[in-house]
Amino acid sequence: MTSPTVLILLGPPGAGKGTQARMLEEDFGLVQLSTGDLLRAAVASGSAAGLQAKAVMEAGGLVSDEIVLAILKDRLRQPDVARGIILDGFPRTDGQAAALDTLLADAGQRVTAAISLDVDDEAMVGRVAGRFTCAGCGEGYHDEFKQPAVAGTCDKCGGTAFKRRADDNAETVRERLKAYHAQTAPLISYYDAKGVLQRIDAMGEIAAIRAALGDIVSGVSAG
């Protein structure tokens, strides 16, 4: 029996991890698991780990790695992830990566591939700082790359109200990139040493990035 695919997407905020993860779900039947979604679902389910997480969050604290891993362990037992998962936002540190390796090994699994979406920092500042969305349906737009077909009117729902995230500005984006390189980029070295690192130029067209990811996933899954 083929072991489920376990993909980790690495890349700074705005690199397109969420967009590409949704496409991988469609193309390969995988399930994207973000830390936030995992925590919310666990709290709603009332599981033991979910109740622990709820208590910490209600107290204004940060949920520990141990609780996150316990929630992930529970999630991996669900039938909808039988074909595999895409982890987005976890692990963030070498320690979390090592703990994840142990959790997966206990389940007879391993990280199939860690894929780094490589971007140019200054180009990313422009990409993220120009984003805005329809206030009604959430459709995404960009000052430079994707304006509504009719100015001021959402292509998808016809709404005329738009909004921007307060933290989507050049200064904040530069700080987020700096934090990413300091805290999370060392995972690139970690997974390279494990022999599972793959890298993609994520500054190109979305369709081209999708195709490159598809080639990687097809290759590692077959292997």
WOHU-V181308 format. One record per helix or strand of 3 or more residues. SS is the DSSP state (alpha for helix, beta for strand). FROM is the first residue (numbers start at 0). LEN is the number of residues. If there is no record, write none. Layout:
SS,FROM,LEN + SS,FROM,LEN
//
This chain:
beta,4,6 + alpha,16,12 + beta,30,4 + alpha,34,11 + alpha,47,11 + alpha,64,11 + alpha,78,3 + beta,83,5 + alpha,93,13 + beta,112,6 + alpha,120,9 + beta,130,4 + beta,139,3 + alpha,169,14 + alpha,185,8 + beta,196,5 + alpha,205,17
//
